[in-house]
Amino acid sequence: MFTFLAAGRDRRISTTSTISDVQLKLLTDEDKSRQKRLGQMKQRLQKESSRENRISALELKLKNAERMPIAESEVYMTKAERAELQGLLKVRESFEEQYDPKTFTKEHLEFKAMHNDAFIQLFKYCQDARDLSEEANVFFLDGPDGATASALIHKGGFDPAQCYVANRHESSCVSLRMSGGGLLPDENVVHATAAEALTASEPIFVDGVDGSSPGEYDADITSLAGKDGAFARVNFIAYYFDGCGGFVPHIVGMLSAALLRPSSDREHGPIAVGYSLLGGNKDVVGKELAISRALTILARMRGMKMVHPLDDPTHYEISPDIQKIGGSNDGTFTTWLLLQPES
C-alpha cells in the first residue's frame, strides 16, 4: 500500500494495479494541492470569523455608547473605533461567499450529514409532540450548495415551503432560490443575518449570562430598520444556526431573536436548537457553557427547561455515533439542545 498523509487521517491507494511513476507523481501532487486548498479554506474561515467577532464587539459598544451623553460617548467609543466599524461593515457588504463544499474532506461532509440527520430527527420529535393543523416550519443557515435544504427535502421528506433560510451573501441567496435553480421558494430565502431575519420590531433586552460582567454576554435585540425581519412572524419549531462563528454575544443574539418573538411557538411544545462554533477546541468549552446558560435563561422566560438530546441520542432516534467536534481538522463544534415545557 502507498500511504498519502491527508487531513485528519491516512489516505491509502491500492497497488493491486500497476501505478507508473507519472501516475504516482500526479497523485502525490494532487494530494499536496488538496491539503493546500484545505489550509486556504481554513484561513478564509478564520479571517471571516475574526472579522465578524470584531464587528459584533464594536456594534455592541456602539449601542452602549448611543445610550450615553455625547461627551461620555465619545470617550467610551473613539472616532477610530467608529471608523473601524464602518470599514468592516463595508467589507462585509462587498464580501463574496467563501463557503466551498468542493474543498471539504470526506470526514467533514460526513460530520455535516450526521448533524443534518439530527436536525431532521429533532424536528420530527418536536412535531410529534404537537397537535398541528398544518405543517410546521424550520429555520436554518445554508450555503450556496443548499446541502441542509437538500437533506431536509430529499431525506427528511420536508415540503420546501417549510424551510426558511437567511444568508448574508446575495449570491448564495440566488443559488438557494428556485428562481436561481435552488430548492427553496424565493420568499423563503432572505438576504440578511439570522438575527435580522428573525427580529421582531418590538424592542427586547435580554440579560445573557448570570455571573458575567455587565454587557459581556448581553444581547440587545431590536430591528435595525424599525420594522419586522422577514421571518419575524413565522412560527418555527426547530432552528439550526450552522456556521455562525464563535462570538458568544452574536450567537446569543440569534437565539434571543428566534425565541423571544411574539409568533414563536404558539403551541408551546418542544423546540430544537442547533448551533456551530468555528475554531475547534479553542475556548469551545467556555463558549458552550456561556451559550447554554443564556439558553437556559431564555427557556425559563418561556416557562421551559433545557435538555441536552446528545446525552441520550437514541431516545431521539439520532445516531449514537454522532460527535460534537469534527469536520476538517476537527475545526467545527456542533451541538443540539431542546427546550421542553416544564409541565
C-alpha positions as CSV (number, residue, x, y, z in Angstrom):
1,M,0.0,0.0,0.0
2,F,1.1,3.5,-0.7
3,T,0.1,6.0,2.1
4,F,-0.5,9.6,1.5
5,L,-1.0,11.8,4.6
6,A,-4.3,13.6,4.4
7,A,-6.0,16.0,6.8
8,G,-7.0,14.0,9.9
9,R,-6.3,10.5,8.6
10,D,-4.3,8.5,6.1
11,R,-5.4,8.1,2.5
12,R,-4.5,4.7,1.1
13,I,-4.2,3.9,-2.6
14,S,-4.3,0.2,-3.6
15,T,-1.4,-1.2,-5.6
16,T,-3.4,-4.1,-7.0
17,S,-3.0,-2.5,-10.4
18,T,0.3,-1.1,-11.6
19,I,0.9,2.6,-10.8
20,S,3.5,4.3,-13.0
21,D,5.9,6.9,-11.7
22,V,4.0,9.5,-13.6
23,Q,0.7,8.5,-12.1
24,L,2.2,8.3,-8.7
25,K,3.6,11.9,-9.1
26,L,0.1,13.1,-10.2
27,L,-1.5,11.5,-7.1
28,T,1.2,13.0,-4.8
29,D,0.9,16.4,-6.4
30,E,-2.9,16.4,-6.2
31,D,-2.8,15.4,-2.5
32,K,-0.5,18.3,-1.8
33,S,-2.7,20.6,-3.7
34,R,-5.8,19.3,-1.9
35,Q,-4.2,19.9,1.5
36,K,-3.1,23.4,0.4
37,R,-6.7,24.2,-0.6
38,L,-7.9,23.0,2.8
39,G,-5.5,25.2,4.5
40,Q,-6.6,28.2,2.4
41,M,-10.2,27.5,3.2
42,K,-9.4,27.3,6.9
43,Q,-7.6,30.6,6.8
44,R,-10.5,32.3,5.0
45,L,-13.0,31.0,7.5
46,Q,-10.8,32.1,10.4
47,K,-10.4,35.5,8.9
48,E,-14.2,35.8,8.4
49,S,-14.8,34.6,11.9
50,S,-12.4,37.2,13.3
51,R,-13.9,40.0,11.3
52,E,-17.5,39.0,12.5
53,N,-16.3,38.8,16.1
54,R,-14.8,42.3,15.8
55,I,-17.9,43.7,14.1
56,S,-20.2,42.2,16.8
57,A,-18.0,43.6,19.6
58,L,-17.9,47.1,18.0
59,E,-21.6,47.1,17.3
60,L,-22.3,46.2,20.9
61,K,-20.0,49.0,22.0
62,L,-21.8,51.4,19.7
63,K,-25.2,50.6,21.1
64,N,-23.9,51.2,24.6
65,A,-22.3,54.5,23.5
66,E,-25.6,55.7,22.0
67,R,-27.2,55.5,25.4
68,M,-24.6,57.8,26.9
69,P,-24.3,61.6,26.9
70,I,-22.3,62.8,23.8
71,A,-19.2,63.7,25.8
72,E,-19.1,60.4,27.6
73,S,-20.0,58.5,24.5
74,E,-17.0,60.0,22.5
75,V,-14.6,58.8,25.2
76,Y,-16.2,55.4,25.6
77,M,-16.0,54.7,21.8
78,T,-13.4,56.6,19.9
79,K,-13.6,58.0,16.4
80,A,-11.0,55.5,15.3
81,E,-13.2,52.6,16.6
82,R,-16.3,54.1,14.8
83,A,-14.3,54.4,11.6
84,E,-13.1,50.8,12.0
85,L,-16.7,49.6,12.4
86,Q,-17.8,51.4,9.2
87,G,-14.8,50.0,7.3
88,L,-15.5,46.4,8.5
89,L,-19.2,46.8,7.6
90,K,-18.2,48.0,4.1
91,V,-16.0,44.9,3.6
92,R,-18.9,42.7,4.8
93,E,-21.2,44.2,2.2
94,S,-18.8,43.5,-0.6
95,F,-17.7,40.2,0.8
96,E,-18.2,37.2,-1.5
97,E,-19.2,33.8,-0.3
98,Q,-16.2,31.7,0.7
99,Y,-18.1,28.6,1.5
100,D,-16.8,26.0,-1.0
101,P,-18.1,22.4,-0.4
102,K,-15.7,21.1,-3.1
103,T,-12.8,21.7,-0.6
104,F,-14.5,19.7,2.2
105,T,-12.9,16.4,3.3
106,K,-14.9,13.2,3.3
107,E,-14.9,13.4,7.1
108,H,-16.3,16.9,7.1
109,L,-19.1,16.0,4.8
110,E,-20.0,13.0,6.9
111,F,-19.9,15.2,10.1
112,K,-22.3,17.7,8.4
113,A,-24.6,15.0,7.1
114,M,-24.9,13.4,10.6
115,H,-25.9,16.8,12.1
116,N,-28.4,17.3,9.3
117,D,-29.9,13.9,10.3
118,A,-30.0,15.1,13.9
119,F,-31.9,18.2,12.7
120,I,-34.4,16.0,10.9
121,Q,-35.0,13.7,13.9
122,L,-35.3,16.5,16.4
123,F,-37.8,18.3,14.2
124,K,-39.9,15.1,14.0
125,Y,-39.7,14.8,17.8
126,C,-40.9,18.4,18.2
127,Q,-43.6,17.9,15.6
128,D,-44.9,14.7,17.1
129,A,-45.3,16.4,20.5
130,R,-47.8,18.8,19.0
131,D,-51.3,18.6,17.6
132,L,-50.7,20.7,14.5
133,S,-53.3,21.5,11.9
134,E,-50.7,22.5,9.4
135,E,-47.1,21.6,8.6
136,A,-44.5,23.1,11.0
137,N,-41.6,25.2,9.8
138,V,-37.8,25.2,10.3
139,F,-35.2,27.9,10.1
140,F,-31.6,27.3,9.3
141,L,-28.4,28.8,7.7
142,D,-27.3,27.2,4.5
143,G,-24.5,27.6,1.9
144,P,-24.9,28.1,-1.8
145,D,-24.9,24.3,-2.4
146,G,-28.1,24.0,-0.3
147,A,-26.8,20.9,1.5
148,T,-29.1,21.2,4.5
149,A,-32.1,22.1,2.4
150,S,-31.4,19.1,0.2
151,A,-31.1,16.8,3.3
152,L,-34.4,18.1,4.7
153,I,-36.3,17.8,1.5
154,H,-34.9,14.6,-0.1
155,K,-34.0,12.6,3.1
156,G,-36.4,14.1,5.6
157,G,-39.4,14.4,3.3
158,F,-39.9,18.1,4.1
159,D,-42.0,20.3,1.8
160,P,-39.8,23.2,0.5
161,A,-42.3,25.6,1.9
162,Q,-41.5,24.5,5.4
163,C,-37.8,25.6,5.0
164,Y,-36.7,29.1,5.7
165,V,-33.1,30.4,5.2
166,A,-31.1,33.6,5.8
167,N,-27.8,34.2,4.2
168,R,-25.8,37.4,4.2
169,H,-24.3,36.7,0.8
170,E,-26.6,37.8,-2.1
171,S,-25.0,35.3,-4.5
172,S,-25.8,32.4,-2.1
173,C,-29.4,33.6,-1.8
174,V,-29.8,33.5,-5.6
175,S,-28.4,29.9,-5.6
176,L,-30.8,28.8,-2.9
177,R,-33.9,30.2,-4.5
178,M,-36.0,28.2,-7.0
179,S,-35.7,31.1,-9.5
180,G,-31.9,30.6,-9.4
181,G,-32.0,26.8,-9.7
182,G,-32.2,26.1,-5.9
183,L,-34.7,24.1,-3.9
184,L,-36.5,26.7,-1.8
185,P,-39.3,29.1,-2.6
186,D,-37.9,32.6,-3.4
187,E,-39.8,34.2,-0.5
188,N,-38.3,31.6,2.0
189,V,-34.7,32.9,1.4
190,V,-33.7,36.3,2.7
191,H,-30.5,38.3,2.2
192,A,-29.9,39.0,5.9
193,T,-28.2,37.7,9.0
194,A,-30.2,35.2,11.1
195,A,-30.9,37.8,13.8
196,E,-32.1,40.4,11.3
197,A,-34.4,37.9,9.6
198,L,-36.0,36.8,12.9
199,T,-36.0,40.0,14.8
200,A,-39.5,41.4,15.7
201,S,-39.9,45.2,15.8
202,E,-40.7,45.3,19.5
203,P,-37.6,46.2,21.5
204,I,-36.4,43.4,23.7
205,F,-33.5,43.4,26.2
206,V,-32.1,40.1,27.4
207,D,-29.5,39.5,30.1
208,G,-27.2,37.0,28.6
209,V,-25.4,35.0,31.3
210,D,-25.7,35.0,35.1
211,G,-22.4,35.9,36.7
212,S,-20.9,37.6,33.7
213,S,-19.6,41.1,33.7
214,P,-22.1,43.8,32.6
215,G,-22.6,43.7,28.9
216,E,-20.3,40.7,28.3
217,Y,-22.9,38.3,27.1
218,D,-25.9,40.6,26.9
219,A,-28.0,40.8,23.7
220,D,-30.0,43.9,22.7
221,I,-32.4,42.7,20.1
222,T,-34.0,45.5,18.2
223,S,-34.9,45.6,14.5
224,L,-32.3,47.8,12.8
225,A,-34.8,49.3,10.4
226,G,-37.6,49.7,13.0
227,K,-39.7,47.0,11.3
228,D,-40.0,43.3,11.5
229,G,-37.4,41.0,10.0
230,A,-38.6,38.9,7.0
231,F,-39.4,35.9,9.2
232,A,-40.3,37.6,12.4
233,R,-43.9,36.4,12.3
234,V,-43.3,32.9,11.0
235,N,-43.7,30.2,13.6
236,F,-40.7,27.7,13.8
237,I,-40.3,24.6,16.0
238,A,-36.6,23.9,15.1
239,Y,-33.6,26.1,14.3
240,Y,-30.1,25.2,13.0
241,F,-27.5,28.0,13.3
242,D,-24.7,26.3,11.4
243,G,-21.5,28.2,10.6
244,C,-22.3,31.1,12.9
245,G,-18.7,31.8,14.0
246,G,-17.6,31.7,17.7
247,F,-18.6,35.1,19.2
248,V,-20.9,34.4,22.1
249,P,-23.0,37.6,22.1
250,H,-23.6,37.1,18.4
251,I,-25.0,33.6,18.9
252,V,-27.0,34.6,22.0
253,G,-28.4,37.4,19.8
254,M,-29.6,34.9,17.2
255,L,-31.1,32.7,19.9
256,S,-32.8,35.7,21.5
257,A,-34.2,36.9,18.2
258,A,-35.5,33.4,17.5
259,L,-37.0,32.6,20.9
260,L,-38.4,35.9,22.1
261,R,-40.6,36.7,19.2
262,P,-44.4,37.1,19.7
263,S,-45.0,34.5,17.0
264,S,-42.5,32.0,18.4
265,D,-44.2,28.6,19.0
266,R,-47.9,29.3,19.7
267,E,-48.4,25.7,20.6
268,H,-45.8,25.8,23.5
269,G,-44.3,22.4,22.6
270,P,-40.6,21.4,22.5
271,I,-38.2,23.5,20.3
272,A,-35.0,22.2,18.9
273,V,-31.9,24.4,18.6
274,G,-28.6,23.5,17.0
275,Y,-25.6,25.7,16.5
276,S,-22.0,25.5,15.4
277,L,-18.8,27.2,16.5
278,L,-15.8,27.5,14.2
279,G,-12.3,27.0,15.6
280,G,-12.5,23.5,17.1
281,N,-11.3,23.0,20.6
282,K,-10.0,26.6,21.3
283,D,-12.1,28.0,24.1
284,V,-15.1,25.9,23.0
285,V,-15.9,24.6,26.5
286,G,-16.3,28.0,27.9
287,K,-18.3,29.2,24.9
288,E,-20.6,26.2,25.0
289,L,-21.2,26.8,28.8
290,A,-21.9,30.5,28.2
291,I,-24.4,29.8,25.4
292,S,-26.1,27.0,27.4
293,R,-26.5,29.4,30.3
294,A,-28.0,32.0,28.1
295,L,-30.4,29.5,26.5
296,T,-31.4,28.3,30.0
297,I,-32.4,31.8,30.8
298,L,-34.4,32.1,27.6
299,A,-36.1,28.8,28.3
300,R,-37.1,29.9,31.8
301,M,-38.6,33.1,30.3
302,R,-40.8,30.9,28.3
303,G,-41.7,28.6,31.2
304,M,-39.5,25.8,29.7
305,K,-36.4,23.8,30.6
306,M,-33.4,23.0,28.6
307,V,-32.4,19.4,27.7
308,H,-29.2,18.0,26.0
309,P,-30.5,15.4,23.5
310,L,-27.0,14.3,22.5
311,D,-26.6,12.9,26.1
312,D,-29.1,10.2,25.0
313,P,-29.2,10.4,21.2
314,T,-31.0,7.1,20.6
315,H,-34.0,8.4,22.6
316,Y,-34.5,10.9,19.8
317,E,-33.6,8.4,17.0
318,I,-30.2,10.1,16.5
319,S,-27.2,8.0,15.6
320,P,-25.2,7.1,18.7
321,D,-22.1,7.7,16.6
322,I,-22.7,11.5,16.5
323,Q,-19.9,13.7,17.6
324,K,-19.8,17.3,18.7
325,I,-16.4,18.1,17.3
326,G,-15.5,17.1,13.7
327,G,-15.1,18.5,10.2
328,S,-11.9,19.4,8.5
329,N,-9.0,19.2,11.1
330,D,-11.7,18.9,13.8
331,G,-12.3,22.6,13.3
332,T,-16.1,22.6,13.9
333,F,-18.1,22.2,17.1
334,T,-21.8,21.5,16.6
335,T,-24.4,20.6,19.3
336,W,-28.1,20.4,19.8
337,L,-30.4,21.5,22.6
338,L,-34.1,21.1,23.3
339,L,-36.4,23.5,25.1
340,Q,-39.1,21.4,26.8
341,P,-42.3,22.7,28.5
342,E,-41.9,22.4,32.3
343,S,-45.2,20.7,32.7
